[in-house]
Amino acid sequence: MSAGIATQGRAATALIADRDDRFRGIVRRAIEGLVRIVGEADSAESAVSLARQLEPDVILIDLDLPEDGGITVARRIKVEQPQVR
């Protein structure tokens, strides 16, 4: 039995944001079963849009994400959704 991350009695949800689809697949396989993956993004704008739409508990962001970069994306999302980690 794997020990997942729980949020108020449910599995935590995660969004993976990375420009490389192969790397997203590696991350997905590594964390499946620990969290419920609700989406994947390949750019800054898609990460922000999906974060708004899906409201994940956690977002794994590529620091070198196309367009704005991961740090800028993280800041934008944190302003809009302070509960996201």
N, C-alpha and C positions, 0 to 999 in steps of 0.2 A: 504494500500500500504506500503510495507516495504522499508526502506531506505537502499539500497545496497551501496557497496563501488564501486565507478566508477574510472576507469583508462582510461584517454583520450577518454571519451565518451562510454566506454564499461564496463561491469561488471568486477571487478577484478577476477582473477583466483587464486585458492588455491590448495595446495597439503597437505594432512594430513599424517603425519608420526608417527605411534605409533605401538608398538608391539601387542597391544590388539585389536583384531578386533571388540569386543563389544564397547570399548571406541571410536574407530574410527567411529563407527555407531552413537554413542551419539553426537560426535563432528559434524559429517555430518548433522545430524538432526538439531542441534543447529544453524548452519551457512548457511544451504541451504536457498536460497532466498536473502542472503546478498552478497554472492560471488558465482562464478561458480566453483564448485569442479571438478578439472581435473584429480585427481588421488589420490591413497592411497598407502602407503608403510608400510611394517612391519619390516624393518631392515635398518641399515645405508646404506648399498650398494644399496638397492632398492630405498631409498630416494634420494641419489646422482644421480643415473641413471635416475630416473623419473624427477628430477629437470632439468637435462641436456636435456632430451627429450621433456618435456612439457613446460618448461620455465614459471612456474607460477609466479604470482605477489607476493604471500604470501605463506610461508610454516609454518605449525603448527607442531612442532617437539617435540616428547617425549624426555625429558632430559636423560632418562634411556634407550634409544634405543639400541637394541642388536648390537653387534660388536664394533662400535666406540663411541657410546654415542651421544646424541643430540647436545651437544655443539661443539664437533669435527665436526659433520656433518654440522652444521650451518656454521662453519668457512670454511670448504671445499667448500660449495656451494657459500658462499659470495665471496670467492676469484675468483671463476669461473664466477659467475653471480652477480655482485655488485648491480644490480637493484632489486634483490629479497629482500623482507622484511620478 
